[in-house]
């Protein structure tokens, strides 16, 4: 460096060094920014959603749609890898459901949650049951409503005294000793808001679902028949029971006539009940119902043993005044049947 003093040469060298350092820093920063941008550009895109259609039907028994009382408290939702996707599904009155929605890839399940409100039990026995069904295609078929694992069900049939099928008018369930207080006079007439236990009847056979564990008395009623209750123990799974007609030691028969004309009155409702019975009417062991024939004839059995205070017969029909009479065992005088004709007068019941 000719023409520069020693100090000028030192300052010039330092300046060049600073310029080189700054240039190197700028180049280093640019190179790293370029690598970052390249990495972001080749990052894999988010997984694509797939439009999925699912449909099926909820059932309580094969071929039987759940009752409206339990469908109204059943929720359905789609889940992928443990996360709910979209809104809940709503089944129709026949238990059928359908949904179409975009879902991410992953393990897909349909979650069914049912809330069971037990009729006339302590509210502490109400339960919620949940079950997940894998989704591998569009058609899910019939899906069983979830049930509490420790609850069971009753398969029953009703037979006459000769063990022939007998179609009941209704079926009831009572608790035996040590079982929480269930008192369902008629399983076809649950409390408002209750949806368990539920009865599905097929002729003389039926199934009672959603029954908490315990011992029960199963009762049935049929026109003109004395049916003995049977004891059944319910645990996990199915319990079987047979309600059979019991023979009667006595019968009462006769003609229901129109007062004044003597013509037979058909379709008169006739009931036999125990005098002095203080429990619920449906649980009277002597209770029998029947109707008069087209000619006004009737035939009804009397419970054996004969109720100690006697039995009460009630005759009623729209447009006529009701009639009532009481029978004692001694009136039969050792005979198996007693003939009693009844006259009904026109008027309000």
C-alpha positions as CSV (number, residue, x, y, z in Angstrom):
1,X,0.0,0.0,0.0
2,X,2.2,2.8,-1.3
3,X,1.4,6.3,-0.3
4,X,-0.3,5.4,3.0
5,X,1.1,5.9,6.4
6,X,1.4,3.0,8.8
7,X,-1.8,4.0,10.7
8,X,-3.8,4.5,7.5
9,X,-2.9,1.0,6.4
10,X,-4.0,-0.4,9.8
11,X,-7.4,1.4,9.6
12,X,-8.0,0.3,6.0
13,X,-7.3,-3.3,7.0
14,X,-9.7,-3.1,9.9
15,X,-12.4,-1.7,7.6
16,X,-12.0,-4.5,5.1
17,X,-12.3,-7.1,7.9
18,X,-15.5,-5.5,9.1
19,X,-17.0,-5.6,5.6
20,X,-16.0,-9.2,5.1
21,X,-17.7,-10.2,8.5
22,X,-20.9,-8.4,7.7
23,X,-21.0,-9.9,4.2
24,X,-20.5,-13.4,5.7
25,X,-23.3,-12.9,8.2
26,X,-25.7,-11.8,5.5
27,X,-24.9,-14.8,3.3
28,X,-25.3,-17.2,6.3
29,X,-28.7,-15.7,7.2
30,X,-29.9,-15.9,3.6
31,X,-28.7,-19.5,3.3
32,X,-30.6,-20.6,6.4
33,X,-33.8,-18.7,5.3
34,X,-33.7,-20.5,2.1
35,X,-33.5,-24.0,3.8
36,X,-36.4,-23.1,6.0
37,X,-38.5,-22.0,3.1
38,X,-37.7,-25.1,1.3
39,X,-38.6,-27.3,4.3
40,X,-42.0,-25.6,4.6
41,X,-42.7,-26.0,1.0
42,X,-42.3,-29.8,1.1
43,X,-44.2,-30.4,4.4
44,X,-47.0,-33.0,3.9
45,X,-50.5,-31.5,3.5
46,X,-53.2,-32.1,6.2
47,X,-55.1,-35.4,5.7
48,X,-58.0,-35.1,3.3
49,X,-61.6,-35.6,4.7
50,X,-63.6,-38.4,3.2
51,X,-67.4,-38.1,2.7
52,X,-68.9,-41.0,4.7
53,X,-72.5,-42.3,4.7
54,X,-73.7,-44.6,7.5
55,X,-77.2,-46.0,8.1
56,X,-78.7,-48.7,10.3
57,X,-81.5,-49.4,12.8
58,X,-81.6,-49.6,16.5
59,X,-83.5,-52.5,18.0
60,X,-84.4,-53.7,21.5
61,X,-85.0,-57.2,20.2
62,X,-84.3,-58.6,16.7
63,X,-87.0,-57.1,14.5
64,X,-88.5,-55.0,17.3
65,X,-87.9,-51.2,17.2
66,X,-87.4,-49.6,20.7
67,X,-90.4,-47.9,22.2
68,X,-90.7,-44.1,21.8
69,X,-90.0,-43.7,25.5
70,X,-86.5,-45.2,25.2
71,X,-85.7,-43.8,21.7
72,X,-86.4,-40.3,23.1
73,X,-83.6,-40.9,25.6
74,X,-81.1,-42.5,23.3
75,X,-78.2,-40.5,21.7
76,X,-76.1,-41.5,18.7
77,X,-72.8,-39.9,17.6
78,X,-69.8,-40.6,15.3
79,X,-66.3,-40.8,16.8
80,X,-62.9,-40.9,15.0
81,X,-59.9,-41.8,17.1
82,X,-61.6,-40.9,20.4
83,X,-63.0,-37.6,19.2
84,X,-66.6,-36.8,18.4
85,X,-67.2,-35.6,14.8
86,X,-70.2,-33.4,14.1
87,X,-73.6,-33.3,15.7
88,X,-75.5,-36.2,17.2
89,X,-77.7,-38.4,14.9
90,X,-81.5,-38.7,15.4
91,X,-83.3,-42.0,14.8
92,X,-86.8,-42.0,13.5
93,X,-89.8,-43.6,15.2
94,X,-88.8,-47.0,13.8
95,X,-85.3,-46.8,15.2
96,X,-83.7,-46.1,11.8
97,X,-80.9,-43.5,11.4
98,X,-78.9,-42.1,8.5
99,X,-76.0,-39.6,8.3
100,X,-73.6,-38.3,5.7
101,X,-70.7,-36.2,6.7
102,X,-66.9,-35.6,6.0
103,X,-64.7,-37.6,8.4
104,X,-60.9,-37.7,8.8
105,X,-59.1,-41.0,8.4
106,X,-58.9,-43.1,11.5
107,X,-60.8,-45.6,13.6
108,X,-64.5,-44.7,13.2
109,X,-67.1,-45.8,15.7
110,X,-70.8,-45.2,16.3
111,X,-71.5,-44.5,20.0
112,X,-75.0,-45.3,21.3
113,X,-76.0,-44.0,24.8
114,X,-79.3,-45.0,26.4
115,X,-80.8,-43.5,29.5
116,X,-83.0,-46.0,31.4
117,X,-85.6,-44.5,33.9
118,X,-87.0,-47.4,36.0
119,X,-90.7,-47.5,36.6
120,X,-91.6,-46.9,40.3
121,X,-88.2,-47.8,41.5
122,X,-86.0,-45.7,43.8
123,X,-84.6,-43.1,41.4
124,X,-81.1,-44.3,42.4
125,X,-81.6,-47.4,40.2
126,X,-81.8,-45.3,37.0
127,X,-78.9,-46.2,34.7
128,X,-77.1,-45.0,31.6
129,X,-75.7,-47.6,29.2
130,X,-73.2,-47.0,26.5
131,X,-71.9,-49.1,23.6
132,X,-69.6,-48.4,20.7
133,X,-70.1,-50.1,17.3
134,X,-67.2,-50.1,14.7
135,X,-68.0,-48.5,11.4
136,X,-66.5,-50.4,8.5
137,X,-68.9,-49.5,5.8
138,X,-72.2,-47.8,5.0
139,X,-74.7,-50.5,6.1
140,X,-74.5,-51.1,9.9
141,X,-77.6,-53.3,10.0
142,X,-79.6,-53.8,13.2
143,X,-77.8,-52.6,16.3
144,X,-78.8,-53.7,19.8
145,X,-79.6,-50.9,22.3
146,X,-77.1,-51.0,25.1
147,X,-78.1,-52.5,28.4
148,X,-76.4,-52.4,31.9
149,X,-74.2,-55.4,32.1
150,X,-75.6,-56.5,35.5
151,X,-79.3,-56.2,34.4
152,X,-81.2,-59.1,32.8
153,X,-84.4,-59.9,31.0
154,X,-87.3,-62.3,31.4
155,X,-88.6,-64.7,28.7
156,X,-92.1,-65.8,29.6
157,X,-95.1,-67.7,28.3
158,X,-98.7,-68.0,29.5
159,X,-100.5,-71.4,29.4
160,X,-104.0,-72.6,30.3
161,X,-104.7,-75.4,32.7
162,X,-104.0,-78.0,29.9
163,X,-100.7,-76.2,29.1
164,X,-102.0,-74.8,25.9
165,X,-101.0,-71.3,24.7
166,X,-103.1,-68.6,26.4
167,X,-102.8,-64.9,25.2
168,X,-102.9,-62.6,28.3
169,X,-104.7,-59.3,28.6
170,X,-101.7,-57.8,30.5
171,X,-98.6,-58.9,32.5
172,X,-97.4,-57.4,35.8
173,X,-94.2,-57.6,37.9
174,X,-94.0,-57.5,41.7
175,X,-90.9,-57.6,43.9
176,X,-90.3,-60.6,46.1
177,X,-88.6,-60.3,49.5
178,X,-85.3,-58.5,49.5
179,X,-85.8,-56.9,46.1
180,X,-86.0,-53.1,45.7
181,X,-89.6,-51.8,45.5
182,X,-90.8,-52.3,42.0
183,X,-94.6,-52.4,41.6
184,X,-95.7,-52.5,38.0
185,X,-99.3,-53.5,37.9
186,X,-99.3,-53.5,34.1
187,X,-96.2,-53.6,32.0
188,X,-98.1,-52.1,29.1
189,X,-98.9,-49.0,31.2
190,X,-95.7,-47.6,32.7
191,X,-95.5,-44.3,34.7
192,X,-95.1,-41.1,32.7
193,X,-91.5,-40.6,31.9
194,X,-90.4,-44.2,32.7
195,X,-89.0,-46.5,30.0
196,X,-87.9,-49.6,31.9
197,X,-88.7,-52.5,32.3
198,X,-90.2,-52.8,28.8
199,X,-92.4,-55.7,27.6
200,X,-92.5,-57.0,24.1
201,X,-95.3,-59.5,23.6
202,X,-95.7,-62.0,20.8
203,X,-99.0,-63.9,21.3
204,X,-98.8,-66.0,24.5
205,X,-95.0,-65.4,24.7
206,X,-93.2,-62.3,25.6
207,X,-89.9,-60.7,26.7
208,X,-89.4,-58.2,29.6
209,X,-86.2,-56.2,29.0
210,X,-84.1,-53.9,31.3
211,X,-84.9,-55.6,34.6
212,X,-82.6,-54.9,37.6
213,X,-81.3,-58.0,39.4
214,X,-83.5,-59.5,42.1
215,X,-86.4,-61.9,42.7
216,X,-89.8,-61.1,41.3
217,X,-93.4,-62.4,41.0
218,X,-94.6,-62.4,37.4
219,X,-98.4,-62.1,37.0
220,X,-100.7,-62.3,34.1
221,X,-104.4,-61.8,33.5
222,X,-106.7,-63.2,30.9
223,X,-110.5,-62.9,30.6
224,X,-112.3,-65.6,32.6
225,X,-109.1,-67.2,33.8
226,X,-107.4,-67.7,37.2
227,X,-103.6,-67.4,36.6
228,X,-101.1,-68.1,39.4
229,X,-98.1,-65.8,39.7
230,X,-94.8,-67.4,39.3
231,X,-91.5,-66.5,41.0
232,X,-88.5,-65.7,38.8
233,X,-84.9,-64.7,39.7
234,X,-83.3,-62.1,37.4
235,X,-79.5,-61.8,37.1
236,X,-77.3,-61.2,34.1
237,X,-78.7,-62.6,31.0
238,X,-82.1,-64.3,30.4
239,X,-84.4,-65.8,33.0
240,X,-87.4,-67.9,32.0
241,X,-90.9,-68.1,33.6
242,X,-94.2,-69.8,32.9
243,X,-97.5,-68.4,34.1
244,X,-100.2,-71.1,34.1
245,X,-103.9,-71.1,34.7
246,X,-104.9,-72.8,38.0
247,X,-108.0,-74.8,38.4
248,X,-111.0,-73.3,40.2
249,X,-113.0,-75.1,42.9
250,X,-116.1,-73.1,42.1
251,X,-117.7,-71.2,39.2
252,X,-120.5,-68.7,39.0
253,X,-122.6,-68.6,35.9
254,X,-125.8,-67.1,34.6
255,X,-127.5,-64.7,32.2
256,X,-127.3,-60.9,32.3
257,X,-130.7,-59.6,31.2
258,X,-132.3,-56.3,30.4
259,X,-134.7,-55.3,33.1
260,X,-138.3,-55.2,32.0
261,X,-137.8,-57.1,28.7
262,X,-135.7,-60.1,29.9
263,X,-133.5,-59.9,26.7
264,X,-129.9,-60.9,27.2
265,X,-127.4,-58.1,27.3
266,X,-124.1,-58.7,25.5
267,X,-120.6,-57.3,26.2
268,X,-121.3,-56.6,29.9
269,X,-118.0,-56.3,31.8
270,X,-118.0,-58.6,34.8
271,X,-115.4,-58.7,37.5
272,X,-114.8,-61.0,40.5
273,X,-112.8,-59.6,43.4
274,X,-112.1,-60.4,47.1
275,X,-114.2,-58.7,49.7
276,X,-112.1,-56.9,52.2
277,X,-108.9,-56.9,50.0
278,X,-106.9,-53.8,50.8
279,X,-104.1,-54.0,48.3
280,X,-104.0,-52.7,44.8
281,X,-106.8,-54.1,42.7
282,X,-104.5,-55.6,40.1
283,X,-102.9,-57.8,42.7
284,X,-106.0,-59.3,44.2
285,X,-105.5,-63.1,44.0
286,X,-109.2,-63.6,43.3
287,X,-109.5,-61.0,40.6
288,X,-111.0,-62.3,37.4
289,X,-112.5,-60.4,34.5
290,X,-114.9,-61.5,31.8
291,X,-117.7,-60.3,29.5
292,X,-121.1,-61.6,28.7
293,X,-121.8,-63.4,25.4
294,X,-124.2,-62.2,22.7
295,X,-127.0,-64.0,24.5
296,X,-126.0,-62.4,27.8
297,X,-124.4,-65.6,29.3
298,X,-121.3,-65.6,31.5
299,X,-119.1,-68.1,33.3
300,X,-116.4,-67.0,35.8
301,X,-114.1,-69.0,38.1
302,X,-113.8,-68.4,41.9
303,X,-110.4,-68.6,43.5
304,X,-109.5,-71.6,45.6
305,X,-109.3,-71.3,48.5
306,X,-112.5,-69.2,48.6
307,X,-111.7,-65.7,50.0
308,X,-112.7,-65.8,53.7
309,X,-115.0,-62.7,53.5
310,X,-116.5,-63.7,50.2
311,X,-116.2,-62.4,46.6
312,X,-117.8,-59.4,45.0
313,X,-119.3,-59.6,41.5
314,X,-119.6,-56.3,39.6
315,X,-121.6,-55.9,36.3
316,X,-121.3,-52.8,34.2
317,X,-122.0,-51.6,30.7
318,X,-122.4,-48.2,29.1
319,X,-126.1,-47.1,29.1
320,X,-127.0,-49.3,32.1
321,X,-126.8,-48.9,35.8
322,X,-124.1,-51.0,37.4
323,X,-125.1,-54.0,39.5
324,X,-123.1,-55.5,42.4
325,X,-123.6,-58.6,44.6
326,X,-121.6,-60.5,47.2
327,X,-121.2,-64.3,47.4
328,X,-120.1,-66.4,50.4
329,X,-118.7,-69.9,50.2
330,X,-121.7,-71.4,52.0
331,X,-124.0,-70.2,49.2
332,X,-122.6,-72.9,47.0
333,X,-123.8,-75.6,49.4
334,X,-121.1,-78.0,48.3
335,X,-121.8,-77.6,44.6
336,X,-119.1,-76.7,42.1
337,X,-121.1,-73.9,40.4
338,X,-123.8,-71.4,41.3
339,X,-126.4,-70.0,38.9
340,X,-127.2,-66.3,39.3
341,X,-129.1,-64.3,36.7
342,X,-128.7,-60.5,36.9
343,X,-131.1,-57.8,35.6
344,X,-129.6,-54.5,34.4
345,X,-131.7,-51.3,34.3
346,X,-131.2,-48.5,31.8
347,X,-129.5,-45.4,33.2
348,X,-126.2,-44.1,34.2
349,X,-123.6,-46.6,35.5
